[in-house]
Amino acid sequence: MSAQIAPTNSAAISGSVSDSASKPVANAKVSLTGPRSASTQTDAQGLFAFVGVPFGTYQISAAAQDLGTATRSVTVEGDTNVAIQYEPVSSNGLKTIAHVSAPANAQFNVSPASVTQVNPMQEAFQGETSWRKILEQIPGVNQAGLYNGSNTLASMPDSPLVPMQISIDGTLPYETATLLDGMPLIGSSYSVPAGSGTNIGSYGLNSFSSADVVRGPGANSPSIVDSIGGSFLLHPAGIVTQNHYELSVSTDPYGGIITNALVAVHFNKLSVLATYGAADSPGPLASAGTAVNTVPLLSVNGNMFSTYYPPGSGFIFNPNYSGFPYEGYKTGLLVSGFNFDSAWSTHSGSLALSYVLSPTVTVAIFYAGSTATQRSTPAYTDVNFAPPSGYGGGIAPGLYTFSYGGGFLNETPFDQASSLLEEKITAQIGRGILHLAALQNRTYSTCSYATPDTANVRLFGAGYLNGSSTLTFFNGNVYTIVPQPNSYLIDRWTDNRDLLATYTTSINEKYHVGASYVKSYYNVPSFYNCFFLGSFYSGSNPSAISQTTDESRFFIGGNFSEKTSIDLSMYYTNANYHVQNPNDFSGHTYIDKPYTYAAPRLGFVWRPTAAVAIRASAGGGFAEAQLNELIGSNFPPFPNNQSAPTFYQAYLTNVNLQPEKSFAFDIGMDIRAHRGTVLSFDVYHANLYGQFYTSTALTSTNYKGTGLPLYTHAIGNLGASRYEGILADLRHDVPYGIYWTFSGGLTRGFVVGVPAGFYDTAACTNCANLTVVPNINFNGAFTPVSIPYAQGLGRLGYRWNPEKYVDLVATYYGNNNTYFRPAFVELDGHVGYPITRDLAMLLTFENITGIYDSAIQYQTAGNLTGAPAIAGAPSVLTSEMFGPRTVQLTVNIH
């Protein structure tokens, strides 16, 4: 597999030359022959580098006095590291000149942008099942999956249904592009609204050989669409050079089993790599009974039940919700003693086929699929249980938790799946490389629940039976109950198809030019059918609703001198929404809303020595409106609840909405102190114009004579926002001996200015948009993600060989972190030990100190004051759990 470190159509080749004793060879001549030809000499540390190299197949030759010449073929599809080591003289007096391999040295970045590479496949074979840990340990990068505590699917750490969206340098999820080989992956789920970013939690780690976190406006980025802060690039496996297999068996934090298998075959012109993984976990509850729950009832032991007098609906509402004739749970009901299963299972895998049709043409097919099922995804909300006088049950007054999001006396199935298929052709035409690719990407999710006809449970609390005005007390005895008929079903699937064509050719030995085109199509033909005390809402999104983006790019670059490379790209984009006409409530007519945008990007790299790279990049970005805000805009106003509404609300389409536009720059430096030690430093700054926000206005105080207010919500454009950050990384990574890493980042994201009249509307003074406060770091008050002020990582370890090592890792989560906790440090440990040549063991100690190690999420009721929180009161930030303290065992056979 080739190392792909930068998302470019040109790359850098760097490496080292050493003798048979691993000592650096200085002043060796290194020659490059292929689409571009060049030569250089190694420095005193045996290091060399070529920058601005077009993609293609090259011959690399190293010639050193008294050692001879080594020549090898290297396929370049991204930044490539090459280690050339001369071997000892054989017994017959002849030399095996050299071998070429990927070194274990610390990553040295020579692309214009700041790039961090991770290996998802390797993480999977070490027992990891979630993108969470991989992303959180990169300062400046945030996983936006917890959604301010409001998402029950985020209730269990490492659950396969936790929504996982990436945020780079503080940007919001829909402002960070996720791409596969330069083509955008767009996919939502039950928990991630359509068009609001990509839920990478839908894709298995074992399917991707590498992934790049690209910060800032990379000059050679394949796309500027939805890449305000940067891009997350996934790469499938490349050509396999030798046959091998690998099998991994691990435990999970809850006592489950994780397995992964890999088979790689190279046969003549055919290369095959297949992976498959499965995980079965009992979850934190392991079929245990929950403590308490709330249940909407029709009857108890055959008697009509009501939570308040005079008798009405028996549905129990959130006790903190105003506007209802009861206080707390004085006349509420708690239930105990029913079975609850939190288990889940996942299956994921991939197949990568490459066939060399000719020395200049290669075809490849890549498929990756993933499925996940979880029986229930509970969360718990604190409530104050205040029983009325005369209650003598087993639950004392005080603060308790009740479960929701699946706690309706039945097991609740949640399912999620993804399927992506890529076909591509790579051909060398003349001195250039042509890439043609097509991608089909689909995601699916469903959740449902339905109350049983009857159930025998323990009841605590009080209520009114058969219309009586006298409370009946339930003191923990077993009763036969009939719940309110309540069922809920959401099916959502998305359809995403992309096409890509790019051609890069060299003009001479120094320069290259090229052009690319990417077309992306996305729609959400989801089906919804929800019953909430009868028919609450049902409908479907017609498949005609869609989002299409066309993007063209023209670029030129190369080495203007032996030490300097410059890349310039010009991007042209056209985005179009095909949605229902907001002025036609029949939903039968459609309109097209086009957006166009063009922006340049410039990249610069100066290599004063082979051990120093000074990098800079600048340019524009473009973020599209979220498709989910344009779907369903024709629905009429609806009540905040069916039985006792306190207000009505409607979501409108803003036909004047404009896309977000940005201009950003990144300045960085990489310094290699010696082979295994690299210092990286980056400063990032982006100005964003027209950021999207939800505007709320009071449009009526007496909607249709009900005496209740009507609030309308619409997506609008802010004036100006800003993202900025500082990142530093110092690492010492060697094949043997002590290795360490110290990295950290400071990040901010805030509103700079708002439009005139932003806080006041004609119908509502000082009641709208108050959660948008200039100069305040984005903290979840009006977005579903927090931007940590600070993040950090420290790693210290000792390595005897690649599989025999021990280390300790401390991850720092600064204030304003995703977990909505004060700043804290989480500690992990790893011990790797080879048992035989083909068998190795890995022990992972997670959350050693046990900080915030609750197995299940606890939530505190937020602001539910009769009007939407966004219309006047800031949201209440609720704390999240980090995950259980645990020891995981992984055994690898390879």
URGI-V907704 format. One record per residue. RES is the residue in one letter. NEAR is the number of other C-alpha atoms within 8 Angstrom. Layout:
res=[RES RES]
near=[NEAR NEAR]
This chain:
res=[M S A Q I A P T N S A A I S G S V S D S A S K P V A N A K V S L T G P R S A S T Q T D A Q G L F A F V G V P F G T Y Q I S A A A Q D L G T A T R S V T V E G D T N V A I Q Y E P V S S N G L K T I A H V S A P A N A Q F N V S P A S V T Q V N P M Q E A F Q G E T S W R K I L E Q I P G V N Q A G L Y N G S N T L A S M P D S P L V P M Q I S I D G T L P Y E T A T L L D G M P L I G S S Y S V P A G S G T N I G S Y G L N S F S S A D V V R G P G A N S P S I V D S I G G S F L L H P A G I V T Q N H Y E L S V S T D P Y G G I I T N A L V A V H F N K L S V L A T Y G A A D S P G P L A S A G T A V N T V P L L S V N G N M F S T Y Y P P G S G F I F N P N Y S G F P Y E G Y K T G L L V S G F N F D S A W S T H S G S L A L S Y V L S P T V T V A I F Y A G S T A T Q R S T P A Y T D V N F A P P S G Y G G G I A P G L Y T F S Y G G G F L N E T P F D Q A S S L L E E K I T A Q I G R G I L H L A A L Q N R T Y S T C S Y A T P D T A N V R L F G A G Y L N G S S T L T F F N G N V Y T I V P Q P N S Y L I D R W T D N R D L L A T Y T T S I N E K Y H V G A S Y V K S Y Y N V P S F Y N C F F L G S F Y S G S N P S A I S Q T T D E S R F F I G G N F S E K T S I D L S M Y Y T N A N Y H V Q N P N D F S G H T Y I D K P Y T Y A A P R L G F V W R P T A A V A I R A S A G G G F A E A Q L N E L I G S N F P P F P N N Q S A P T F Y Q A Y L T N V N L Q P E K S F A F D I G M D I R A H R G T V L S F D V Y H A N L Y G Q F Y T S T A L T S T N Y K G T G L P L Y T H A I G N L G A S R Y E G I L A D L R H D V P Y G I Y W T F S G G L T R G F V V G V P A G F Y D T A A C T N C A N L T V V P N I N F N G A F T P V S I P Y A Q G L G R L G Y R W N P E K Y V D L V A T Y Y G N N N T Y F R P A F V E L D G H V G Y P I T R D L A M L L T F E N I T G I Y D S A I Q Y Q T A G N L T G A P A I A G A P S V L T S E M F G P R T V Q L T V N I H]
near=[8 10 9 12 12 11 13 9 10 11 17 14 12 12 11 12 16 13 11 9 5 7 7 12 13 12 10 13 12 13 12 12 10 9 14 12 9 9 8 9 10 17 10 9 10 14 15 13 10 9 11 13 11 15 14 12 10 12 12 13 12 13 11 11 6 4 8 8 9 11 8 9 8 8 9 13 11 16 14 13 10 12 12 13 12 13 10 7 9 8 5 5 6 7 8 9 10 9 10 9 7 7 7 7 11 12 5 8 9 10 12 12 16 13 12 8 9 9 10 14 12 9 11 12 13 10 15 7 9 11 11 9 7 9 11 10 10 10 14 14 13 16 12 15 9 14 10 14 12 7 10 11 11 16 13 14 12 8 9 13 13 14 15 12 13 13 15 15 16 16 12 9 12 12 13 18 15 12 12 11 8 10 13 10 11 11 15 17 15 11 8 11 10 12 13 12 16 15 12 10 13 13 11 12 12 18 14 13 13 15 13 16 13 15 14 15 20 16 15 13 9 8 8 12 11 12 15 17 16 15 14 13 14 12 11 12 10 8 9 12 7 7 9 8 9 10 12 15 12 13 12 11 10 8 8 12 11 14 13 14 11 11 12 13 11 12 6 4 8 10 15 14 13 11 13 12 13 11 11 11 12 14 12 10 11 10 10 8 10 10 7 11 13 13 11 9 13 12 12 13 7 8 8 10 14 16 16 12 10 6 10 8 7 12 10 10 5 5 9 7 10 8 6 7 5 8 8 12 13 12 15 11 14 11 12 12 10 8 9 14 13 15 15 14 11 13 11 15 14 13 12 15 11 13 10 10 9 6 6 8 11 13 12 11 12 12 11 14 13 14 12 13 12 15 12 14 15 15 13 12 12 12 12 10 12 9 11 8 4 5 11 6 10 7 5 6 8 7 8 8 11 12 13 13 9 12 12 11 9 11 12 12 11 14 13 14 12 13 12 11 11 11 11 11 12 11 10 11 8 5 8 13 13 13 12 11 11 11 12 12 14 12 15 14 13 12 13 11 14 10 12 9 6 8 9 8 12 11 14 15 16 16 14 16 13 7 11 9 7 5 10 8 11 11 11 9 8 8 10 11 14 13 14 11 8 12 11 12 12 12 13 14 13 14 14 14 11 13 13 14 11 11 11 14 13 14 8 7 9 10 13 13 12 11 11 11 12 12 11 13 12 12 12 13 13 11 10 11 11 12 13 11 9 7 8 9 8 9 7 8 11 7 8 7 14 13 12 11 11 11 12 11 11 11 11 11 12 13 13 10 6 5 10 11 14 13 13 13 13 11 13 11 12 11 12 11 13 12 13 15 11 9 5 10 9 6 9 6 8 9 9 8 9 8 9 8 8 8 10 10 15 13 16 12 14 10 11 7 7 11 11 11 15 11 15 13 17 15 13 13 15 14 13 9 11 10 12 10 11 10 10 9 11 13 8 6 9 7 10 9 7 9 5 6 9 12 12 14 12 12 11 12 10 8 5 4 9 8 11 14 12 12 11 15 13 16 11 13 12 15 11 12 9 8 8 12 13 16 13 11 11 12 11 14 11 13 11 13 11 13 13 10 9 9 10 12 13 11 10 9 9 10 11 5 6 6 8 11 13 15 13 12 12 11 13 10 11 13 11 13 15 13 17 13 13 11 13 11 12 11 14 12 12 11 10 9 8 10 13 11 12 11 13 13 13 12 15 15 14 12 14 10 9 10 7 4 6 8 10 10 10 5 8 11 9 8 11 15 13 13 10 8 7 9 7 8 10 13 10 11 12 12 8 9 13 14 15 16 12 13 14 14 15 11 12 11 11 11 14 10 8 8 10 11 14 11 11 11 11 11 12 12 13 12 10 13 14 14 10 12 11 8 10 8 8 12 12 12 12 12 11 12 10 11 8 6 6 8 11 14 12 12 11 11 12 12 14 11 7 8 7 9 11 9 10 12 13 13 13 8 10 8 9 11 8 9 9 8 11 13 12 13 9 11 11 8 10 10 10 13 13 10 11 13 12 9 9 13 10 13 11 12 9 8]
